[in-house]
Amino acid sequence: MRQLVTSAPVARSVVARYVAGDGAADAVAVAGRLHGDGLLISLDHLGEDTRGARQADLATREYTTLLASLAAAGLTGGGAAEVSVKPTAVGLGLADHGEKTAAENISRICAAAREAGTTVTVDMEDHSHVDATLRIVRMVRGEFPDLGCVIQSQLRRSAADCAALAAPGSRVRLCKGAYNAPQEVAFTTRAEVDRSYARCLRALMRGDGYPMLATHDPRLIEIGAAQARLTGRGPADFEYQMLYGIRPAEQRRLAAGGARMRVYVPYGSDWYGYLVRRLAERPANLAFFARSLLTRS
Ligand SMILES: Cc1cc2nc3c(=O)[nH]c(=O)nc-3n(C[C@H](O)[C@H](O)[C@H](O)COP(=O)(O)OP(=O)(O)OC[C@H]3O[C@@H](n4cnc5c(N)ncnc54)[C@H](O)[C@@H]3O)c2cc1C
């Protein structure tokens, strides 16, 4: 499967549209262009399921160097460009002391982000990593309270997690979830996942944290705007987030209307897992990518 996808010419052109390039310089250049268009950015260095401590260390260094480059390019002021980190890229899956290693490496990235004047958000991966990821977030927030985390509405536990996380200063990105999960822990129909998203959204908007609404779904974006009005939140009190290359015109429309709109920009050569999650794991997302190739709406 990997061989097929990585060698297919069409995959290459899809990758070019959704991934900023192979190196940090490509990512910084794309971030600069998006910033020029009034958009905020979260950069993700592609890679996950790291199996060795050395690789986890290299991934961590990639982020600290990237943050210095973003600062040098003048892109970190007011958190304009921040970074997103996958716990398994920085060691969570290591057989020995994985959780401790990931927590230490995320702390190192947070220190570099603070130095650069910006923030870090910890991505959420497979449901089996949720407890460990939230423990890491709670721990690292002791020193870096602005560390963001992600909640996936597809998981049955998520409304409760949102309520628990909606504390002052708490940055929480809400997405539907991109990983398959068994029905004991996850909603399986699109309608249930969407209803759960609306419940989670309500908990975050009514709470005291900073909600980050990561979705391209027009209905959920509308619900988000309505909830913001109902809860008295102004444009500075929450943000929308979308993926690089998906609904770019909508991203610019929201930003032009005064909303904080952050684009999640992946870069790096290890793009296979990122692409496959959308192309292969979920039929709905295959249609989602196919449609986005045909329209730039
Ligand atoms: C910033 C960001 C960060 C993320 N981080 C994580 C994470 O840490 N962990 C994780 O598991 N997942 C993450 N995701 C992925 C997320 O969980 C979903 O898999 C992905 O965003 C698709 O879900 P959706 O909410 O956009 O809804 P979908 O149900 O996939 O799409 C909803 C609707 O959006 C509209 N739409 C979508 N694309 C287009 C298009 N190109 N043109 C026109 N209309 C379109 C259509 O109306 C579609 O029906 C992240 C997503 C974003 C945006």
The ligand as an ORCA input file, in Angstrom:
! r2SCAN-3c Opt
* xyz 0 1
  C      -6.289     22.217     12.258
  C      -6.623     20.775     12.330
  C      -5.933     19.975     13.225
  C      -6.250     18.626     13.340
  N      -5.626     17.869     14.307
  C      -6.028     16.600     14.510
  C      -5.531     15.819     15.601
  O      -4.680     16.256     16.388
  N      -5.995     14.560     15.734
  C      -6.920     14.021     14.890
  O      -7.334     12.876     15.086
  N      -7.400     14.735     13.856
  C      -6.981     16.001     13.643
  N      -7.523     16.720     12.602
  C      -8.310     16.028     11.553
  C      -9.777     15.978     11.895
  O      -9.985     15.111     12.989
  C     -10.611     15.478     10.692
  O     -10.205     14.196     10.312
  C     -10.567     16.388      9.479
  O     -10.450     17.731      9.839
  C     -11.858     16.243      8.660
  O     -12.968     16.563      9.471
  P     -13.957     17.838      9.251
  O     -14.300     18.328     10.617
  O     -13.347     18.816      8.382
  O     -15.241     17.194      8.716
  P     -15.618     16.246      7.468
  O     -16.803     15.524      7.951
  O     -14.474     15.467      6.932
  O     -16.007     17.300      6.396
  C     -17.075     18.092      6.749
  C     -17.604     18.875      5.643
  O     -16.699     19.892      5.327
  C     -16.910     20.267      4.015
  N     -15.695     20.139      3.289
  C     -14.643     19.433      3.647
  N     -13.684     19.617      2.733
  C     -14.167     20.407      1.792
  C     -13.655     20.953      0.600
  N     -12.429     20.705      0.192
  N     -14.405     21.735     -0.131
  C     -15.636     22.022      0.239
  N     -16.187     21.541      1.376
  C     -15.456     20.749      2.137
  C     -17.962     19.367      3.449
  O     -19.200     19.977      3.603
  C     -17.857     18.163      4.345
  O     -19.025     17.417      4.336
  C      -7.237     18.071     12.501
  C      -7.931     18.889     11.610
  C      -7.645     20.218     11.522
  C      -8.444     21.059     10.590
*
